[in-house]
Amino acid sequence: MIASGLSTNPTFFTLRQGAAILDSVRLSPQFLSTGHFRSDGLRRTGTRTFRLGDEVKIPYHLPLPCRHRRTGAYPLTLDGRFYAAMDFPHRPKHYRTLRTTVAVTEFGPGFDFALELAGSEVPFAVELCFRPGGTLSGVQPLDAPGNYQLVEGTGAYTVGEDRIEFGPGNGATRVTMDPGERYTHLNGRLVPDGLRVYVTGRSPARLVLRLRTS
């Protein structure tokens, strides 16, 4: 939903190493304008391991069966994303599904994120947003100010003697951050302030993103 407060913020992880601050980690699949990954809960799976996950199912509405056809006077109904006079309850549906899992493991010097996206084939981007005031290395600047991409290897964010390393990169897939039609329809945005680094890919995919502090 669109609402005020942290309850609708798609950030699922933050990290601080002294003055080096990772304000947010977000995941955005470009899946039929459904927006950022938002977990259905947090589960502890071990002493130092946690699991986030969600499944999104979007219907394609097929033609009405003959017995439900009228002369255009159909009831106004909700399909889960929008209202229309299309009599959604009586329409057969074909579903596209995207299942996302993020397994978080804590290490002494940092964390590992094992991300898995299964089901539909869509581009996605992991966004790491660092608080301004430091220096990025190992990344490539993009067209928009404050946007960078980690294509390969490991990047780092440094403030004085404090440092957060992240990676590896996953190729140069085009960056697509889709906040979802509920925001774009109202000219809204979900771009966090700071230095934004993107690791990109295409589902179905499995990748491990490592964060290390020093």
ChimeraX attribute file (.defattr): number of C-alpha atoms within 10 A of each C-alpha:
attribute: neighborCount
match mode: 1-to-1
recipient: residues
	/A:1	8
	/A:2	10
	/A:3	8
	/A:4	8
	/A:5	7
	/A:6	8
	/A:7	10
	/A:8	11
	/A:9	16
	/A:10	19
	/A:11	21
	/A:12	15
	/A:13	12
	/A:14	14
	/A:15	17
	/A:16	15
	/A:17	18
	/A:18	14
	/A:19	15
	/A:20	24
	/A:21	22
	/A:22	21
	/A:23	20
	/A:24	21
	/A:25	19
	/A:26	20
	/A:27	25
	/A:28	24
	/A:29	28
	/A:30	21
	/A:31	21
	/A:32	12
	/A:33	16
	/A:34	19
	/A:35	21
	/A:36	23
	/A:37	24
	/A:38	20
	/A:39	17
	/A:40	10
	/A:41	9
	/A:42	13
	/A:43	12
	/A:44	12
	/A:45	12
	/A:46	9
	/A:47	8
	/A:48	11
	/A:49	16
	/A:50	16
	/A:51	18
	/A:52	19
	/A:53	19
	/A:54	15
	/A:55	16
	/A:56	15
	/A:57	15
	/A:58	17
	/A:59	13
	/A:60	12
	/A:61	16
	/A:62	12
	/A:63	13
	/A:64	16
	/A:65	10
	/A:66	7
	/A:67	7
	/A:68	10
	/A:69	13
	/A:70	9
	/A:71	5
	/A:72	8
	/A:73	10
	/A:74	14
	/A:75	13
	/A:76	12
	/A:77	14
	/A:78	14
	/A:79	15
	/A:80	9
	/A:81	10
	/A:82	9
	/A:83	13
	/A:84	12
	/A:85	12
	/A:86	19
	/A:87	18
	/A:88	21
	/A:89	13
	/A:90	15
	/A:91	15
	/A:92	14
	/A:93	14
	/A:94	11
	/A:95	11
	/A:96	15
	/A:97	15
	/A:98	19
	/A:99	17
	/A:100	23
	/A:101	19
	/A:102	24
	/A:103	19
	/A:104	22
	/A:105	18
	/A:106	14
	/A:107	12
	/A:108	7
	/A:109	11
	/A:110	17
	/A:111	19
	/A:112	19
	/A:113	19
	/A:114	16
	/A:115	19
	/A:116	17
	/A:117	23
	/A:118	16
	/A:119	16
	/A:120	15
	/A:121	17
	/A:122	17
	/A:123	20
	/A:124	26
	/A:125	24
	/A:126	24
	/A:127	25
	/A:128	24
	/A:129	24
	/A:130	28
	/A:131	18
	/A:132	16
	/A:133	14
	/A:134	16
	/A:135	14
	/A:136	19
	/A:137	12
	/A:138	18
	/A:139	20
	/A:140	16
	/A:141	13
	/A:142	13
	/A:143	7
	/A:144	7
	/A:145	10
	/A:146	15
	/A:147	18
	/A:148	22
	/A:149	27
	/A:150	24
	/A:151	20
	/A:152	16
	/A:153	13
	/A:154	17
	/A:155	21
	/A:156	18
	/A:157	23
	/A:158	20
	/A:159	17
	/A:160	11
	/A:161	10
	/A:162	16
	/A:163	22
	/A:164	24
	/A:165	19
	/A:166	24
	/A:167	20
	/A:168	18
	/A:169	22
	/A:170	19
	/A:171	14
	/A:172	15
	/A:173	16
	/A:174	15
	/A:175	21
	/A:176	16
	/A:177	22
	/A:178	23
	/A:179	21
	/A:180	20
	/A:181	16
	/A:182	16
	/A:183	17
	/A:184	14
	/A:185	8
	/A:186	8
	/A:187	8
	/A:188	13
	/A:189	11
	/A:190	15
	/A:191	12
	/A:192	15
	/A:193	13
	/A:194	18
	/A:195	22
	/A:196	25
	/A:197	25
	/A:198	30
	/A:199	26
	/A:200	25
	/A:201	23
	/A:202	18
	/A:203	18
	/A:204	16
	/A:205	16
	/A:206	14
	/A:207	15
	/A:208	17
	/A:209	18
	/A:210	17
	/A:211	21
	/A:212	17
	/A:213	19
	/A:214	13
